[in-house]
Amino acid sequence: MDPKVKAAIENAVRTEPFARALGMELLELAEDRSLVEMTYIPEQMDNIYGRTHGGAVFALIDEAFETVCQTDGTIAVALNVNVTYVSSPEPGARLRAEAVQVSRTRKTALYDIKVTDQNGRLVASCQALAFRTGKPIPFL
């Protein structure tokens, strides 16, 4: 992975308003892998049942997906994201989304993304397909 691309993506995540609002941190980034974490804060992320809102978990998944898709320095956009919610984390849990590239062609890329808590308990599983535009990322 080009070090300039890696640095540009890392900086983009640090300054992205949505990622900052949810306290997301990009911990690892490679051409075929991304690791993003956030802490589940009930006062900000609960649903009407007092459990983690699926949108908060999806946001973490999407951040891992977004970052791993751009590692070649070009824009990729989501075509399909299929999430299976397995369990609800406990308040204060540190959630980790790991995106791993399964396959990549000139125009598409497929990723497996797993969300776990700090104990390794599975929270959600995802398969995501990206369309690779070939256009350079604008923040490079």
DSSP file (Angstrom, degrees, kcal/mol; ACC not computed):
  #  RESIDUE AA STRUCTURE BP1 BP2  ACC     N-H-->O    O-->H-N    N-H-->O    O-->H-N    TCO  KAPPA ALPHA  PHI   PSI    X-CA   Y-CA   Z-CA
    1    1 A M              0   0    0      0, 0.0    71,-0.1     0, 0.0    70,-0.0   0.000 360.0 360.0 360.0 134.8    0.0    0.0    0.0
    2    2 A D     >  -     0   0    0     69,-0.4     4,-2.3     1,-0.2     3,-0.4  -0.460 360.0-139.9 -63.8 125.4    1.3    3.4   -0.9
    3    3 A P  H  > S+     0   0    0      0, 0.0     4,-2.4     0, 0.0     5,-0.2   0.813 101.8  55.8 -59.3 -30.7    2.3    5.3    2.3
    4    4 A K  H  > S+     0   0    0      2,-0.2     4,-2.1     1,-0.2     5,-0.1   0.893 108.5  47.2 -68.4 -39.3    0.8    8.6    0.9
    5    5 A V  H  > S+     0   0    0     -3,-0.4     4,-2.5     2,-0.2     5,-0.2   0.930 112.2  50.3 -66.1 -45.3   -2.6    6.9    0.4
    6    6 A K  H  X S+     0   0    0     -4,-2.3     4,-2.6     1,-0.2    -2,-0.2   0.937 112.0  46.9 -58.8 -47.9   -2.5    5.3    3.9
    7    7 A A  H  X S+     0   0    0     -4,-2.4     4,-2.3     1,-0.2    -1,-0.2   0.883 111.4  51.9 -62.3 -39.1   -1.6    8.7    5.5
    8    8 A A  H  X S+     0   0    0     -4,-2.1     4,-2.3     2,-0.2    -1,-0.2   0.910 112.1  45.2 -65.2 -42.7   -4.4   10.4    3.5
    9    9 A I  H  X S+     0   0    0     -4,-2.5     4,-2.3     2,-0.2     5,-0.2   0.929 112.4  51.0 -67.3 -45.0   -7.0    7.9    4.6
   10   10 A E  H  X S+     0   0    0     -4,-2.6     4,-2.0    -5,-0.2    -2,-0.2   0.911 112.9  46.2 -58.7 -43.1   -5.9    8.0    8.2
   11   11 A N  H  X S+     0   0    0     -4,-2.3     4,-1.7     2,-0.2    -1,-0.2   0.894 109.3  54.8 -66.4 -40.4   -6.1   11.8    8.2
   12   12 A A  H  X S+     0   0    0     -4,-2.3     4,-1.0     1,-0.2    -2,-0.2   0.893 109.7  46.9 -60.6 -40.4   -9.5   11.8    6.5
   13   13 A V  H  < S+     0   0    0     -4,-2.3     3,-0.4     1,-0.2    -1,-0.2   0.911 109.1  54.4 -68.4 -41.9  -10.9    9.5    9.3
   14   14 A R  H  < S+     0   0    0     -4,-2.0    -1,-0.2     1,-0.2    -2,-0.2   0.830 118.9  34.6 -59.6 -31.8   -9.4   11.6   12.0
   15   15 A T  H  < S+     0   0    0     -4,-1.7    -1,-0.2    -5,-0.1    -2,-0.2   0.479  86.0 117.6-104.0  -4.5  -11.1   14.7   10.6
   16   16 A E     X  -     0   0    0     -4,-1.0     4,-2.5    -3,-0.4     5,-0.2  -0.505  59.6-144.3 -67.4 121.5  -14.3   13.1    9.3
   17   17 A P  H  > S+     0   0    0      0, 0.0     4,-2.5     0, 0.0    -1,-0.1   0.885  96.4  49.0 -56.4 -42.8  -17.2   14.7   11.3
   18   18 A F  H  > S+     0   0    0      2,-0.2     4,-1.5     1,-0.2     6,-0.2   0.933 112.9  46.4 -65.3 -46.2  -19.3   11.5   11.5
   19   19 A A  H  4>S+     0   0    0      1,-0.2     5,-2.8     2,-0.2     4,-0.5   0.896 114.2  49.1 -62.7 -40.3  -16.4    9.3   12.7
   20   20 A R  H ><5S+     0   0    0     -4,-2.5     3,-1.0     3,-0.2    -1,-0.2   0.903 106.4  56.2 -65.7 -40.6  -15.5   12.0   15.2
   21   21 A A  H 3<5S+     0   0    0     -4,-2.5    -1,-0.2     1,-0.3    -2,-0.2   0.848 114.4  39.3 -61.2 -34.3  -19.1   12.3   16.5
   22   22 A L  T 3<5S-     0   0    0     -4,-1.5    17,-0.3    -5,-0.1    -1,-0.3   0.404 113.1-117.4 -96.2   1.3  -19.1    8.5   17.2
   23   23 A G  T < 5 +     0   0    0     -3,-1.0    16,-0.2    -4,-0.5    -3,-0.2   0.830  50.6 172.7  70.0  32.2  -15.6    8.4   18.6
   24   24 A M      < -     0   0    0     -5,-2.8     2,-0.4    -6,-0.2    14,-0.2  -0.492  14.4-164.2 -77.4 143.7  -14.3    6.0   15.8
   25   25 A E  E     -A   37   0A   0     12,-2.6    12,-2.5    -2,-0.2     2,-0.8  -0.996  17.0-140.7-129.6 128.6  -10.6    5.3   15.6
   26   26 A L  E     +A   36   0A   0     -2,-0.4    10,-0.2    10,-0.2     3,-0.1  -0.801  27.7 171.7 -85.2 110.9   -8.8    3.7   12.6
   27   27 A L  E     +     0   0A   0      8,-2.6     2,-0.3    -2,-0.8    -1,-0.2   0.827  60.9  14.2 -93.1 -36.3   -6.3    1.4   14.3
   28   28 A E  E     -A   35   0A   0      7,-1.4     7,-2.4     2,-0.0     2,-0.3  -0.997  58.4-179.3-142.8 145.7   -5.0   -0.6   11.3
   29   29 A L  E     +A   34   0A   0     -2,-0.3     2,-0.3     5,-0.2     5,-0.2  -0.948  12.7 152.4-149.1 125.5   -5.0   -0.2    7.6
   30   30 A A  E >   -A   33   0A   0      3,-3.1     3,-1.1    -2,-0.3    41,-0.1  -0.874  59.1 -90.6-140.3 172.3   -3.6   -2.3    4.8
   31   31 A E  T 3  S+     0   0    0     -2,-0.3    40,-0.2     1,-0.3    41,-0.1   0.793 126.6  25.0 -59.3 -28.7   -4.5   -3.0    1.2
   32   32 A D  T 3  S+     0   0    0      1,-0.1    69,-2.5    39,-0.1     2,-0.3   0.214 122.3  49.9-120.9  14.5   -6.7   -5.9    2.2
   33   33 A R  E <   -AB  30 100A   0     -3,-1.1    -3,-3.1    67,-0.2     2,-0.3  -0.992  48.2-177.2-158.1 143.1   -7.7   -5.1    5.8
   34   34 A S  E     -AB  29  99A   0     65,-2.0    65,-2.6    -2,-0.3     2,-0.4  -0.996   7.3-163.9-140.8 143.6   -9.0   -2.3    8.0
   35   35 A L  E     +AB  28  98A   0     -7,-2.4    -8,-2.6    -2,-0.3    -7,-1.4  -0.978  13.6 173.3-132.0 118.7   -9.6   -2.2   11.7
   36   36 A V  E     -AB  26  97A   0     61,-2.5    61,-3.3    -2,-0.4     2,-0.3  -0.968   7.1-170.0-127.8 139.8  -11.9    0.4   13.3
   37   37 A E  E     +AB  25  96A   0    -12,-2.5   -12,-2.6    -2,-0.4     2,-0.3  -0.911  10.4 167.8-128.8 156.9  -13.0    0.7   16.9
   38   38 A M  E     - B   0  95A   0     57,-2.1    57,-3.3    -2,-0.3     2,-0.5  -0.964  34.0-113.0-155.9 159.6  -15.5    2.8   18.9
   39   39 A T  E     - B   0  94A   0    -17,-0.3     2,-0.7    -2,-0.3    55,-0.2  -0.835  29.4-122.4 -97.9 132.6  -16.9    2.6   22.4
   40   40 A Y        -     0   0    0     53,-3.2    52,-2.1    -2,-0.5    53,-0.1  -0.646  30.0-172.6 -75.3 111.9  -20.7    1.9   22.8
   41   41 A I    >>  -     0   0    0     -2,-0.7     4,-2.2    50,-0.2     3,-2.0  -0.912  12.6-157.1-109.7 104.5  -22.0    4.9   24.7
   42   42 A P  H 3> S+     0   0    0      0, 0.0     4,-1.7     0, 0.0    -1,-0.1   0.831  89.4  60.7 -53.0 -39.0  -25.7    4.2   25.6
   43   43 A E  H 34 S+     0   0    0      1,-0.2    -2,-0.0     2,-0.2     0, 0.0   0.734 120.1  27.2 -63.4 -20.9  -26.6    7.9   26.0
   44   44 A Q  H <4 S+     0   0    0     -3,-2.0    -1,-0.2   -22,-0.0    -4,-0.0   0.645 130.3  35.2-109.0 -23.4  -25.7    8.4   22.4
   45   45 A M  H  < S+     0   0    0     -4,-2.2     8,-3.3     2,-0.0    11,-0.3   0.330  81.4 117.7-124.0   5.9  -26.3    5.1   20.7
   46   46 A D  B  <  -F   52   0B   0     -4,-1.7     6,-0.2    -5,-0.2     2,-0.1  -0.421  49.1-143.4 -77.8 152.9  -29.3    3.4   22.3
   47   47 A N    >   -     0   0    0      4,-3.0     3,-1.7    -2,-0.1     6,-0.1  -0.291  45.0 -78.8 -95.4-170.2  -32.5    2.5   20.5
   48   48 A I  T 3  S+     0   0    0      1,-0.3    -2,-0.1     2,-0.1     5,-0.0   0.628 130.2  56.7 -69.5 -11.9  -36.0    2.7   21.9
   49   49 A Y  T 3  S-     0   0    0      2,-0.2    -1,-0.3     3,-0.0     3,-0.1   0.357 118.2-107.7 -99.3   4.4  -35.5   -0.6   23.8
   50   50 A G  S <  S+     0   0    0     -3,-1.7     2,-0.3     1,-0.3    -2,-0.1   0.754  86.1 108.6  75.6  24.1  -32.4    0.6   25.7
   51   51 A R  S    S-     0   0    0      1,-0.1    -4,-3.0    -6,-0.0    -1,-0.3  -0.763  83.5 -63.4-123.2 171.3  -30.0   -1.5   23.6
   52   52 A T  B     -F   46   0B   0     37,-0.3    -6,-0.2    -2,-0.3     2,-0.2  -0.329  54.3-120.2 -60.0 128.5  -27.5   -0.6   20.9
   53   53 A H    >>  -     0   0    0     -8,-3.3     4,-1.4     1,-0.1     3,-1.0  -0.507  13.8-132.4 -67.9 134.6  -29.1    1.0   17.9
   54   54 A G  H 3> S+     0   0    0      1,-0.3     4,-2.8    -2,-0.2     5,-0.2   0.817 105.9  63.0 -58.3 -30.8  -28.4   -1.0   14.7
   55   55 A G  H 3> S+     0   0    0      2,-0.2     4,-2.2     1,-0.2    -1,-0.3   0.837  99.6  52.7 -64.8 -32.5  -27.4    2.2   13.0
   56   56 A A  H <> S+     0   0    0     -3,-1.0     4,-1.6   -11,-0.3    -1,-0.2   0.918 112.1  44.5 -68.2 -43.2  -24.5    2.7   15.4
   57   57 A V  H  X S+     0   0    0     -4,-1.4     4,-2.2     1,-0.2    -2,-0.2   0.915 113.5  51.2 -66.0 -42.5  -23.2   -0.8   14.7
   58   58 A F  H  X S+     0   0    0     -4,-2.8     4,-3.1     1,-0.2    -2,-0.2   0.890 105.1  56.9 -61.7 -38.8  -23.8   -0.3   10.9
   59   59 A A  H  X S+     0   0    0     -4,-2.2     4,-1.9     1,-0.2    -1,-0.2   0.901 107.5  47.9 -59.7 -41.1  -21.9    3.0   11.1
   60   60 A L  H  X S+     0   0    0     -4,-1.6     4,-1.9     2,-0.2    -1,-0.2   0.916 112.4  49.0 -65.7 -43.2  -18.8    1.2   12.5
   61   61 A I  H  X S+     0   0    0     -4,-2.2     4,-2.5     1,-0.2    -2,-0.2   0.931 110.7  50.8 -58.2 -46.9  -19.1   -1.4    9.8
   62   62 A D  H  X S+     0   0    0     -4,-3.1     4,-3.3     1,-0.2    -1,-0.2   0.840 106.5  54.2 -65.0 -34.2  -19.4    1.3    7.1
   63   63 A E  H  X S+     0   0    0     -4,-1.9     4,-2.1     2,-0.2    -1,-0.2   0.915 110.9  45.4 -66.4 -42.3  -16.3    3.1    8.4
   64   64 A A  H  X S+     0   0    0     -4,-1.9     4,-2.1     2,-0.2    -2,-0.2   0.912 116.3  46.8 -65.1 -41.6  -14.2   -0.1    8.2
   65   65 A F  H  X S+     0   0    0     -4,-2.5     4,-1.9     1,-0.2    -2,-0.2   0.939 111.4  51.3 -63.0 -49.3  -15.7   -0.8    4.7
   66   66 A E  H  X S+     0   0    0     -4,-3.3     4,-0.7     1,-0.2    -2,-0.2   0.891 113.1  44.6 -56.8 -43.7  -15.1    2.8    3.6
   67   67 A T  H >< S+     0   0    0     -4,-2.1     3,-0.7     1,-0.2     4,-0.3   0.916 112.8  47.6 -74.3 -42.5  -11.5    2.8    4.6
   68   68 A V  H >< S+     0   0    0     -4,-2.1     3,-0.9     1,-0.2    -1,-0.2   0.829 106.8  59.8 -68.3 -29.5  -10.4   -0.6    3.2
   69   69 A C  H 3< S+     0   0    0     -4,-1.9     3,-0.4     1,-0.2    -1,-0.2   0.749 104.0  49.6 -68.6 -24.4  -12.1    0.1   -0.1
   70   70 A Q  T X< S+     0   0    0     -4,-0.7     3,-2.7    -3,-0.7    -1,-0.2   0.386  74.8 107.9 -97.4   3.5  -10.0    3.2   -0.8
   71   71 A T  T <  S+     0   0    0     -3,-0.9   -69,-0.4     1,-0.3    -1,-0.2   0.643  73.2  59.5 -65.9 -14.6   -6.5    1.7   -0.1
   72   72 A D  T 3  S-     0   0    0     -3,-0.4    -1,-0.3     2,-0.3     3,-0.1   0.432 121.1-106.1 -88.4   2.7   -5.5    1.6   -3.8
   73   73 A G  S <  S+     0   0    0     -3,-2.7    64,-2.2     1,-0.3     2,-0.3   0.546  86.8 106.1  88.3   7.8   -6.0    5.4   -3.9
   74   74 A T  E    S-C  136   0A   0     62,-0.3    -1,-0.3    -5,-0.2    -2,-0.3  -0.852  75.5 -98.5-120.5 158.5   -9.2    5.4   -5.9
   75   75 A I  E     -     0   0A   0     60,-3.3    58,-2.2    -2,-0.3    59,-0.7  -0.524  36.9-177.9 -74.6 133.1  -12.8    6.0   -4.9
   76   76 A A  E     -C  132   0A   0     -2,-0.3     2,-0.3    56,-0.2    56,-0.2  -0.990   6.6-161.8-128.3 141.9  -15.0    2.9   -4.3
   77   77 A V  E     -C  131   0A   0     54,-2.4    54,-3.5    -2,-0.4     2,-0.2  -0.911  28.1 -96.2-125.1 152.3  -18.7    3.1   -3.4
   78   78 A A  E     +C  130   0A   0     -2,-0.3    52,-0.3    52,-0.2     3,-0.1  -0.433  34.7 171.7 -69.5 132.9  -21.1    0.6   -1.8
   79   79 A L  E    S-     0   0A   0     50,-3.2     2,-0.3     1,-0.4    51,-0.2   0.723  74.3  -1.3-100.9 -40.4  -23.2   -1.5   -4.1
   80   80 A N  E     -C  129   0A   0     49,-1.6    49,-3.1     2,-0.0     2,-0.4  -0.974  55.9-173.3-155.3 136.7  -24.6   -3.8   -1.5
   81   81 A V  E     -C  128   0A   0     -2,-0.3     2,-0.6    47,-0.2    47,-0.2  -0.976   6.7-171.5-134.5 119.7  -24.2   -4.2    2.3
   82   82 A N  E     -C  127   0A   0     45,-2.5    45,-1.9    -2,-0.4     2,-0.4  -0.946   8.9-173.5-116.7 114.5  -25.7   -7.2    4.0
   83   83 A V  E     -C  126   0A   0     -2,-0.6     2,-0.5    43,-0.2    43,-0.2  -0.896  13.8-165.0-113.9 135.2  -25.6   -7.1    7.8
   84   84 A T  E     -C  125   0A   0     41,-3.1    41,-2.4    -2,-0.4     2,-0.6  -0.976  15.3-148.0-114.8 117.1  -26.6   -9.8   10.3
   85   85 A Y  E     +C  124   0A   0     -2,-0.5    39,-0.3    39,-0.2     3,-0.1  -0.758  22.1 172.5 -86.6 122.9  -27.0   -8.6   13.8
   86   86 A V        -     0   0    0     37,-2.7     2,-0.3    -2,-0.6    38,-0.2   0.839  57.1  -6.3-101.7 -43.3  -26.0  -11.4   16.2
   87   87 A S        -     0   0    0     36,-1.6    -1,-0.3    34,-0.1     0, 0.0  -0.974  62.5-113.6-152.5 162.0  -26.0   -9.9   19.7
   88   88 A S        -     0   0    0     -2,-0.3    36,-0.0    -3,-0.1   -35,-0.0  -0.881  35.5-128.6-101.7 128.5  -26.2   -6.6   21.5
   89   89 A P        -     0   0    0      0, 0.0   -37,-0.3     0, 0.0     3,-0.1  -0.282  25.3-103.2 -72.8 161.6  -23.1   -5.4   23.3
   90   90 A E    >   -     0   0    0      1,-0.1     3,-2.2   -39,-0.1   -50,-0.2  -0.498  50.5 -81.5 -78.9 151.7  -23.1   -4.3   26.9
   91   91 A P  T 3  S+     0   0    0      0, 0.0   -50,-0.2     0, 0.0    -1,-0.1  -0.271 118.9  19.9 -53.3 135.7  -22.9   -0.6   27.8
   92   92 A G  T 3  S+     0   0    0    -52,-2.1   -51,-0.1     1,-0.3    -2,-0.0   0.413  88.4 152.7  83.8  -1.7  -19.4    0.7   27.5
   93   93 A A    <   -     0   0    0     -3,-2.2   -53,-3.2   -53,-0.1     2,-0.7  -0.292  47.7-126.4 -62.2 144.4  -18.2   -2.1   25.3
   94   94 A R  E     -B   39   0A   0    -55,-0.2     2,-0.4   -57,-0.0   -55,-0.2  -0.855  29.7-154.5 -91.6 114.2  -15.3   -1.4   23.0
   95   95 A L  E     -B   38   0A   0    -57,-3.3   -57,-2.1    -2,-0.7     2,-0.4  -0.735   8.8-165.1 -97.7 139.5  -16.6   -2.4   19.5
   96   96 A R  E     -BD  37 116A   0     20,-2.8    20,-2.3    -2,-0.4     2,-0.5  -0.985   5.9-163.8-127.2 126.0  -14.2   -3.5   16.8
   97   97 A A  E     -BD  36 115A   0    -61,-3.3   -61,-2.5    -2,-0.4     2,-0.6  -0.949   7.5-170.1-108.8 123.0  -15.0   -3.8   13.1
   98   98 A E  E     -BD  35 114A   0     16,-2.5    16,-2.0    -2,-0.5     2,-0.5  -0.958   2.5-165.2-115.2 119.0  -12.5   -5.7   11.0
   99   99 A A  E     -BD  34 113A   0    -65,-2.6   -65,-2.0    -2,-0.6     2,-0.4  -0.893   6.7-174.6-104.3 128.8  -12.9   -5.6    7.2
  100  100 A V  E     -BD  33 112A   0     12,-2.8    12,-2.5    -2,-0.5     2,-0.3  -0.987  25.9-121.4-126.8 129.6  -11.1   -8.2    5.2
  101  101 A Q  E     + D   0 111A   0    -69,-2.5    10,-0.3    -2,-0.4     3,-0.1  -0.510  26.4 179.1 -70.1 130.5  -11.0   -8.2    1.4
  102  102 A V  E     -     0   0A   0      8,-3.4     2,-0.3     1,-0.4     9,-0.2   0.808  66.8 -12.6 -98.0 -42.9  -12.3  -11.5   -0.1
  103  103 A S  E     - D   0 110A   0      7,-1.3     7,-2.7     2,-0.0    -1,-0.4  -0.987  56.7-163.5-156.4 157.6  -11.9  -10.7   -3.8
  104  104 A R  E     + D   0 109A   0     -2,-0.3     5,-0.2     5,-0.2     2,-0.2  -0.975   8.0 175.3-149.1 132.6  -11.2   -7.8   -6.1
  105  105 A T        -     0   0    0      3,-3.2    -2,-0.0    -2,-0.3    27,-0.0  -0.595  53.9 -85.3-117.9-174.8  -11.6   -7.2   -9.8
  106  106 A R  S    S+     0   0    0     -2,-0.2     3,-0.1     1,-0.2    28,-0.0   0.840 127.1  22.7 -61.6 -32.8  -11.1   -4.1  -11.9
  107  107 A K  S    S+     0   0    0      1,-0.1    25,-3.1    24,-0.1     2,-0.3   0.617 123.4  36.5-113.5 -16.9  -14.6   -2.9  -11.1
  108  108 A T  E     - E   0 131A   0     23,-0.3    -3,-3.2   -32,-0.1     2,-0.3  -0.915  51.1-166.0-136.2 162.5  -15.7   -4.6   -7.8
  109  109 A A  E     -DE 104 130A   0     21,-1.7    21,-2.9    -2,-0.3     2,-0.4  -0.981  11.1-150.2-147.7 139.9  -14.4   -5.7   -4.5
  110  110 A L  E     -DE 103 129A   0     -7,-2.7    -8,-3.4    -2,-0.3    -7,-1.3  -0.912  15.4-172.9-115.3 137.3  -16.0   -8.0   -1.9
  111  111 A Y  E     -DE 101 128A   0     17,-2.6    17,-2.5    -2,-0.4     2,-0.5  -0.973  20.2-147.2-132.6 142.9  -15.3   -7.7    1.9
  112  112 A D  E     -DE 100 127A   0    -12,-2.5   -12,-2.8    -2,-0.4     2,-0.4  -0.926  23.7-171.1-100.4 132.8  -16.2   -9.7    5.0
  113  113 A I  E     -DE  99 126A   0     13,-2.7    13,-2.5    -2,-0.5     2,-0.4  -0.993   5.5-172.4-130.9 128.5  -16.7   -7.5    8.0
  114  114 A K  E     -DE  98 125A   0    -16,-2.0   -16,-2.5    -2,-0.4     2,-0.5  -0.959   9.5-156.0-120.6 137.8  -17.1   -8.7   11.6
  115  115 A V  E     +DE  97 124A   0      9,-2.9     8,-3.4    -2,-0.4     9,-1.5  -0.964  22.5 168.5-111.4 127.1  -18.0   -6.6   14.6
  116  116 A T  E     -DE  96 122A   0    -20,-2.3   -20,-2.8    -2,-0.5     6,-0.2  -0.877  29.3-121.6-129.7 163.1  -16.9   -7.9   18.0
  117  117 A D    >   -     0   0    0      4,-1.8     3,-2.2    -2,-0.3   -22,-0.2  -0.378  48.1 -83.9 -93.5-177.3  -16.7   -6.6   21.5
  118  118 A Q  T 3  S+     0   0    0      1,-0.3   -23,-0.1   -24,-0.2    -1,-0.0   0.652 130.3  54.9 -64.7 -14.8  -13.5   -6.4   23.6
  119  119 A N  T 3  S-     0   0    0      2,-0.1    -1,-0.3   -25,-0.1     3,-0.1   0.360 120.3-106.7 -96.6   3.8  -14.1  -10.0   24.7
  120  120 A G    <   +     0   0    0     -3,-2.2     2,-0.3     1,-0.3    -2,-0.1   0.520  67.9 151.9  83.7   5.8  -14.2  -11.3   21.1
  121  121 A R        -     0   0    0      1,-0.1    -4,-1.8     2,-0.0    -1,-0.3  -0.554  50.5-115.0 -72.8 129.7  -18.0  -11.8   21.2
  122  122 A L  E     + E   0 116A   0     -2,-0.3    -6,-0.3    -6,-0.2     3,-0.1  -0.482  39.2 169.3 -69.7 127.3  -19.6  -11.5   17.8
  123  123 A V  E     -     0   0A   0     -8,-3.4   -37,-2.7     1,-0.4   -36,-1.6   0.766  66.2  -5.4-103.1 -42.7  -22.0   -8.5   17.5
  124  124 A A  E     -CE  85 115A   0     -9,-1.5    -9,-2.9   -39,-0.3    -1,-0.4  -0.994  53.6-152.2-154.9 153.1  -22.6   -8.4   13.8
  125  125 A S  E     -CE  84 114A   0    -41,-2.4   -41,-3.1    -2,-0.3     2,-0.3  -0.980  20.9-177.4-128.2 142.1  -21.4  -10.1   10.6
  126  126 A C  E     -CE  83 113A   0    -13,-2.5   -13,-2.7    -2,-0.4     2,-0.4  -0.988  23.3-160.9-143.7 146.0  -21.4   -8.4    7.2
  127  127 A Q  E     -CE  82 112A   0    -45,-1.9   -45,-2.5    -2,-0.3     2,-0.4  -0.999  24.3-174.0-122.8 127.5  -20.7   -9.0    3.6
  128  128 A A  E     -CE  81 111A   0    -17,-2.5   -17,-2.6    -2,-0.4     2,-0.5  -0.970  14.0-157.9-130.5 137.7  -20.2   -5.8    1.5
  129  129 A L  E     -CE  80 110A   0    -49,-3.1   -50,-3.2    -2,-0.4   -49,-1.6  -0.951  12.6-164.2-115.8 129.1  -19.7   -5.3   -2.2
  130  130 A A  E     -CE  78 109A   0    -21,-2.9   -21,-1.7    -2,-0.5     2,-0.5  -0.865  16.7-136.5-113.9 146.5  -18.0   -2.1   -3.6
  131  131 A F  E     -CE  77 108A   0    -54,-3.5   -54,-2.4    -2,-0.3     2,-0.7  -0.901  20.9-142.9 -96.0 125.9  -18.0   -0.6   -7.0
  132  132 A R  E     -C   76   0A   0    -25,-3.1   -56,-0.2    -2,-0.5   -57,-0.1  -0.818  15.0-172.1 -94.7 111.1  -14.5    0.6   -7.9
  133  133 A T  E     -     0   0A   0    -58,-2.2    -1,-0.2    -2,-0.7   -57,-0.1   0.771  27.7-135.3 -76.5 -26.9  -14.7    3.9   -9.9
  134  134 A G  E     +     0   0A   0    -59,-0.7   -58,-0.1     1,-0.3    -1,-0.1   0.352  63.3 128.1  84.4  -7.2  -11.1    4.2  -10.8
  135  135 A K  E     -     0   0A   0    -60,-0.3   -60,-3.3     1,-0.1    -1,-0.3  -0.622  67.2-104.9 -83.0 141.5  -11.2    7.9   -9.9
  136  136 A P  E     -C   74   0A   0      0, 0.0   -62,-0.3     0, 0.0    -1,-0.1  -0.320  37.2-101.1 -66.3 146.0   -8.5    9.2   -7.5
  137  137 A I    >   -     0   0    0    -64,-2.2     3,-1.2   -67,-0.2   -63,-0.0  -0.472  30.3-134.7 -64.8 137.0   -9.6    9.9   -3.9
  138  138 A P  T 3  S+     0   0    0      0, 0.0    -1,-0.1     0, 0.0   -64,-0.0   0.687  97.7  58.2 -72.4 -18.4  -10.0   13.7   -3.6
  139  139 A F  T 3         0   0    0      1,-0.2    -2,-0.1  -130,-0.0  -127,-0.1   0.258 360.0 360.0 -97.4  13.5   -8.2   14.1   -0.3
  140  140 A L    <         0   0    0     -3,-1.2    -1,-0.2   -67,-0.1  -132,-0.1   0.456 360.0 360.0 -81.2 360.0   -4.9   12.5   -1.6
